[in-house]
Amino acid sequence: MNSNKEHSRYQRQISLKEFGEQGQQKLQQAKVLVVGAGGLGCPALQYLTAAGVGLIGIVDHDCVELSNLQRQILYTTEDVGRPKVEVAAKRLIALNPDTKFQTYNVRITNANALEMIKDFDLVIDGSDNFSTRYLVNDACVLLDKPLVYGAVLRFEGQVAVFNLEDKLSNIKTNYRDLFPEAPEFSLSCSEAGVLGVVPGIIGTMQATEALKVITGIGKPLINKLLTFNTLNNSFYDFDIVNSELNTVYPKTKESFKEFNYEQSCFTSVTEISKEEFDNSLKESDVLFIDVREVDELPIVNDFKHLKLPLSRLKVEWNSITANERIIVFCNSGQRSLQAVNVLRGHLSTDKVFSLKGGIAEYFLADSFK
């Protein structure tokens, strides 16, 4: 330690015989990149900062929203509308001025990911969509960087450590070994919901795994997926093995920069804006389809539409005609993107569009008032 003040700050973990002064020095020399300063990223950032990690990178292009505050407790009501990375860095510096921060107020893409990740020792994935998870995973594989994965939905969360070799088995797995392809139908937290404490628990577990990897203590979740269900307090884990199905992915830095992650994750489709949606409501040749489940809010009574949940779309698509333009919507715009792919495939037409941001954002914009 450089001073008595620093020793006092970290004394509780230095006192651990498995950790000690050597572990603290490793943390001070470590550089960790956190992708996403949301539900998972907030607790991970707070605990990594408190522990004394030397340099932390924060990647997030979003601003704080009121709906974030139920689970992203790094922010306050006064922060609504401000960039997350700006607010997060300010709060974290106040927590521990010993830690340095590098902020990226941009969306991580295959155009900037390799350059962004290359100087960090470890990456924590706190993203909330499949295209970003695959992108970050592939970048870490190409750069040989350990990746701490986390995901949450409703009352459950998952944690794993990827791209780190098990010294006993000499096996190294990554996210594509767990999910060779993105699931065709999936719900986001904005659609299915999430109990506010769940990302707090999982994000803290991600920070724990990062600390173990950096300091060399304990047994990280290498080649394992750990799942925690808060409703019944059950933990279970299973081994991850190299997948023979893991074939369609970029194997060079050049192919990585050209890889279409949105298309590979069922999101490369045509979206329409709120303004375009408004204009379409005045047209007579447009069929609007609500692909949410029947009991989801908000209820839409302001315009004529067909109710056809995404879960039934594949078997009931033949009730739709391809002679008219089709606009589908859900709460956040994620399921409607998947519905567009289904309908375009079955109807052999490109006249199917998704409402960008979903009907919930449309309501928030007071468009129905």
C-alpha positions in Angstrom: 0.0 0.0 0.0 1.2 3.5 -0.8 -0.2 5.1 2.4 -1.9 4.4 5.7 -5.1 5.9 4.2 -5.2 3.4 1.4 -4.5 0.5 3.8 -7.4 1.7 6.0 -9.8 1.9 3.0 -9.1 -1.7 1.9 -8.2 -3.2 5.3 -11.2 -5.6 5.5 -10.3 -7.4 2.3 -6.5 -7.2 2.9 -7.1 -9.0 6.2 -8.3 -12.1 4.3 -5.4 -14.5 4.1 -6.4 -15.6 0.6 -6.4 -12.0 -0.5 -3.8 -10.0 1.4 -1.6 -7.1 0.1 -0.9 -9.0 -3.0 -4.5 -9.3 -4.0 -5.0 -5.5 -3.4 -2.0 -4.7 -5.6 -3.4 -6.9 -8.4 -6.7 -4.9 -8.2 -4.9 -1.6 -8.3 -3.1 -2.7 -11.5 -6.2 -4.1 -13.1 -8.2 -2.6 -15.9 -11.9 -3.6 -16.2 -14.4 -2.6 -18.9 -18.1 -2.7 -18.0 -20.4 -2.8 -21.0 -23.7 -1.3 -19.9 -24.3 1.0 -16.9 -27.8 -0.3 -16.2 -29.3 -2.9 -13.9 -26.3 -5.2 -14.0 -23.6 -2.6 -14.6 -24.6 -0.3 -11.6 -23.9 -2.8 -8.8 -20.8 -4.2 -10.6 -19.4 -0.8 -11.0 -20.0 0.2 -7.4 -18.4 -2.9 -5.9 -15.4 -2.9 -8.3 -14.8 0.8 -7.5 -15.1 0.2 -3.7 -12.7 -2.8 -4.0 -10.0 -0.6 -5.5 -9.8 -1.6 -9.2 -7.2 0.7 -10.8 -9.0 1.6 -14.0 -12.7 1.1 -14.9 -14.1 1.7 -18.4 -17.8 2.4 -18.7 -19.7 1.9 -22.0 -23.3 3.1 -22.3 -25.0 5.4 -24.8 -28.3 5.8 -22.9 -29.5 8.6 -20.7 -31.1 8.0 -17.3 -34.9 7.3 -17.5 -37.5 7.3 -14.7 -38.2 3.6 -15.4 -34.5 2.8 -14.6 -34.6 3.9 -11.0 -36.5 0.9 -9.8 -33.3 -1.2 -10.1 -30.4 1.1 -11.2 -29.7 2.6 -7.8 -26.6 4.4 -8.8 -28.9 7.1 -10.2 -31.5 9.5 -8.6 -34.6 11.2 -9.9 -32.6 14.4 -10.5 -30.4 12.5 -13.0 -33.3 11.7 -15.4 -32.3 12.9 -18.9 -28.5 12.9 -18.2 -26.0 10.5 -19.8 -25.5 7.4 -17.7 -21.8 7.3 -18.1 -21.5 10.9 -16.9 -23.6 10.4 -13.8 -22.0 7.0 -13.0 -18.4 8.3 -13.2 -19.2 11.3 -11.0 -20.8 9.1 -8.3 -18.1 6.5 -8.5 -15.3 9.0 -8.2 -17.0 10.3 -5.0 -17.1 6.7 -3.8 -13.4 6.1 -4.4 -11.0 8.7 -5.8 -8.3 6.1 -6.1 -10.0 4.5 -9.1 -9.6 6.1 -12.5 -12.5 6.0 -15.0 -12.7 6.0 -18.8 -16.2 6.7 -20.2 -17.6 5.9 -23.6 -20.9 7.6 -24.2 -21.5 5.6 -27.4 -23.2 2.4 -28.5 -20.6 -0.5 -28.7 -20.5 -1.8 -32.2 -18.3 -4.0 -34.3 -16.7 -0.8 -35.6 -15.4 0.3 -32.2 -15.5 -2.8 -30.0 -12.0 -4.2 -30.7 -10.3 -0.8 -30.2 -12.4 -0.2 -27.0 -11.7 -3.6 -25.4 -8.0 -4.2 -26.4 -6.4 -2.3 -23.5 -8.5 -3.8 -20.7 -7.7 -7.0 -18.8 -11.3 -8.2 -18.3 -14.8 -7.4 -19.6 -18.1 -7.4 -17.7 -21.1 -7.7 -19.9 -24.1 -5.9 -18.5 -25.9 -5.5 -21.8 -29.6 -6.3 -22.3 -29.9 -7.7 -25.8 -28.6 -10.6 -27.8 -26.8 -8.7 -30.6 -24.6 -6.9 -28.1 -23.9 -10.0 -26.1 -22.7 -11.9 -29.2 -20.7 -8.9 -30.3 -18.9 -8.4 -27.0 -18.3 -12.2 -26.7 -16.8 -12.4 -30.2 -14.6 -9.4 -29.6 -13.3 -11.0 -26.3 -12.6 -14.2 -28.1 -10.6 -12.5 -30.8 -8.7 -10.4 -28.3 -8.4 -13.3 -25.8 -10.0 -11.4 -22.9 -11.9 -13.0 -20.1 -15.6 -12.1 -20.1 -18.0 -12.1 -17.1 -21.5 -12.7 -18.4 -24.8 -11.8 -16.6 -28.4 -11.8 -17.6 -31.7 -11.3 -15.7 -35.4 -11.7 -16.4 -38.4 -11.5 -14.1 -37.2 -13.3 -10.9 -34.2 -15.1 -12.2 -30.6 -14.3 -13.2 -27.5 -16.1 -14.7 -23.8 -15.6 -14.3 -20.8 -17.3 -16.1 -17.2 -16.6 -16.9 -16.3 -17.1 -20.5 -13.1 -17.2 -22.6 -10.9 -18.3 -19.7 -9.2 -21.7 -19.8 -9.8 -24.2 -17.1 -6.3 -25.3 -16.1 -7.3 -28.8 -15.2 -9.3 -29.6 -18.3 -7.6 -27.1 -20.7 -11.1 -26.3 -21.9 -12.1 -22.7 -22.8 -15.8 -21.9 -23.7 -17.6 -18.8 -24.7 -21.1 -17.4 -25.0 -21.7 -19.1 -28.3 -21.0 -22.5 -26.7 -24.0 -21.8 -24.4 -26.2 -20.2 -27.1 -24.9 -21.1 -30.6 -27.7 -19.0 -32.0 -30.0 -16.3 -30.6 -33.4 -17.6 -29.7 -36.1 -16.8 -32.2 -38.5 -15.6 -29.6 -37.3 -13.8 -26.5 -38.7 -11.2 -24.1 -36.7 -8.2 -22.7 -37.0 -7.0 -19.1 -39.1 -4.0 -20.3 -41.6 -6.5 -21.7 -41.5 -9.4 -19.2 -40.5 -7.3 -16.2 -37.8 -7.8 -13.6 -37.8 -7.6 -9.8 -35.6 -4.7 -8.9 -33.3 -6.6 -6.6 -32.5 -9.3 -9.1 -30.0 -7.3 -11.3 -28.5 -6.1 -8.0 -27.8 -9.6 -7.0 -26.5 -10.8 -10.4 -24.4 -7.7 -11.0 -22.8 -8.1 -7.6 -22.1 -11.7 -8.5 -20.5 -10.6 -11.7 -18.3 -8.2 -9.7 -17.4 -11.1 -7.4 -16.3 -13.3 -10.4 -14.2 -10.4 -11.8 -12.4 -10.0 -8.4 -11.7 -13.7 -8.3 -10.3 -13.8 -11.8 -8.1 -10.7 -11.2 -6.7 -11.8 -7.9 -6.6 -15.5 -8.5 -8.6 -16.5 -5.4 -11.3 -19.1 -5.3 -12.8 -20.9 -8.2 -14.4 -18.7 -10.8 -17.4 -19.9 -12.8 -15.2 -21.0 -15.7 -17.2 -23.3 -18.2 -20.2 -23.1 -15.9 -23.5 -21.3 -15.8 -24.9 -20.4 -12.4 -28.6 -19.6 -12.2 -30.4 -18.1 -9.2 -34.2 -17.9 -8.7 -35.2 -15.4 -6.1 -38.8 -16.8 -5.7 -37.6 -20.0 -4.2 -34.0 -19.2 -3.3 -32.7 -21.9 -5.5 -29.3 -22.0 -7.1 -28.3 -24.5 -9.8 -25.4 -24.7 -12.2 -24.4 -26.8 -15.1 -21.2 -27.3 -17.2 -20.8 -25.6 -20.5 -18.9 -27.6 -23.2 -17.6 -26.7 -26.6 -20.5 -26.7 -29.0 -20.2 -28.3 -32.4 -23.0 -26.0 -33.5 -20.9 -23.0 -32.9 -19.9 -22.4 -36.5 -21.4 -19.1 -37.7 -19.2 -16.4 -36.1 -16.4 -14.1 -37.2 -13.0 -15.8 -36.9 -10.8 -12.8 -37.8 -10.8 -9.1 -36.8 -11.6 -8.2 -40.4 -14.7 -10.5 -40.6 -15.8 -9.3 -37.2 -16.0 -5.7 -38.5 -18.2 -6.9 -41.4 -20.4 -9.2 -39.4 -24.1 -8.2 -39.2 -25.0 -8.8 -35.5 -28.4 -7.3 -35.8 -29.4 -9.5 -38.7 -28.0 -12.6 -36.9 -30.1 -11.8 -33.9 -33.4 -11.2 -35.7 -33.2 -7.4 -35.4 -32.1 -6.2 -38.9 -35.6 -5.2 -40.1 -37.2 -2.0 -41.1 -38.6 0.0 -38.2 -40.8 3.1 -38.4 -40.7 6.1 -36.1 -43.5 7.5 -33.9 -44.1 10.2 -36.5 -44.4 7.6 -39.3 -46.7 5.6 -37.1 -48.9 8.7 -36.6 -49.1 9.2 -40.3 -50.0 5.6 -40.9 -53.0 5.8 -38.6 -54.5 8.1 -41.2 -54.2 5.6 -44.0 -56.8 3.0 -44.9 -54.5 0.3 -46.3 -52.5 -0.4 -43.2 -53.1 -3.4 -40.9 -51.9 -2.8 -37.3 -51.0 -5.9 -35.3 -50.4 -6.0 -31.5 -48.1 -8.9 -30.8 -48.2 -8.6 -27.0 -49.9 -11.1 -24.8 -53.6 -10.5 -24.1 -53.2 -9.2 -20.6 -50.3 -6.7 -21.2 -50.6 -3.0 -20.5 -51.0 -0.3 -21.7 -54.4 -1.2 -23.3 -54.7 0.2 -26.8 -58.2 1.4 -27.7 -57.3 4.4 -29.8 -57.1 2.8 -33.2 -58.3 -0.4 -34.9 -55.8 -3.3 -34.7 -55.5 -7.1 -34.7 -54.5 -8.8 -31.5 -52.1 -11.7 -32.3 -49.5 -12.5 -29.7 -46.1 -13.4 -30.9 -46.4 -16.8 -29.2 -49.2 -17.7 -31.6 -48.0 -15.9 -34.7 -46.3 -18.8 -36.3 -49.5 -20.9 -36.3 -52.0 -18.2 -37.0 -50.2 -16.1 -39.6 -52.5 -17.4 -42.3 -55.3 -15.1 -41.0 -53.3 -12.2 -42.3 -53.3 -11.0 -45.9 -50.2 -9.7 -47.6 -52.1 -7.3 -49.9 -51.8 -4.4 -47.4 -49.0 -2.8 -45.5 -48.5 -4.2 -42.0 -47.3 -2.5 -38.9 -46.7 -4.6 -35.8 -46.1 -3.3 -32.3 -45.3 -4.5 -28.8 -44.2 -2.8 -25.6 -40.6 -2.1 -26.3 -40.1 -2.9 -30.0 -38.2 -6.1 -29.5 -40.9 -8.7 -30.0 -42.3 -6.7 -33.0 -38.9 -7.0 -34.7 -39.1 -10.8 -34.3 -42.7 -10.7 -35.6 -41.6 -8.8 -38.7 -39.1 -11.6 -39.6 -41.8 -14.2 -39.1 -44.4 -12.4 -41.2 -42.0 -11.4 -44.0 -40.9 -15.1 -44.3 -44.4 -16.5 -44.3 -46.1 -13.8 -46.4 -43.1 -13.3 -48.8 -43.4 -9.6 -48.6 -41.3 -6.7 -47.3 -44.2 -4.5 -46.5 -44.1 -5.4 -42.8 -42.7 -2.9 -40.3 -42.1 -2.6 -36.6 -42.9 0.5 -34.4 -39.5 1.6 -33.1 -39.4 1.8 -29.3 -42.8 0.1 -28.9 -46.2 1.3 -27.8 -45.1 2.0 -24.3 -42.7 4.7 -25.5 -45.4 5.9 -27.8 -47.7 6.5 -24.8 -44.9 8.2 -22.9 -44.6 10.7 -25.7 -48.3 11.7 -25.1 -49.2 10.8 -28.6 -52.6 9.6 -27.6 -53.6 12.8 -25.8 
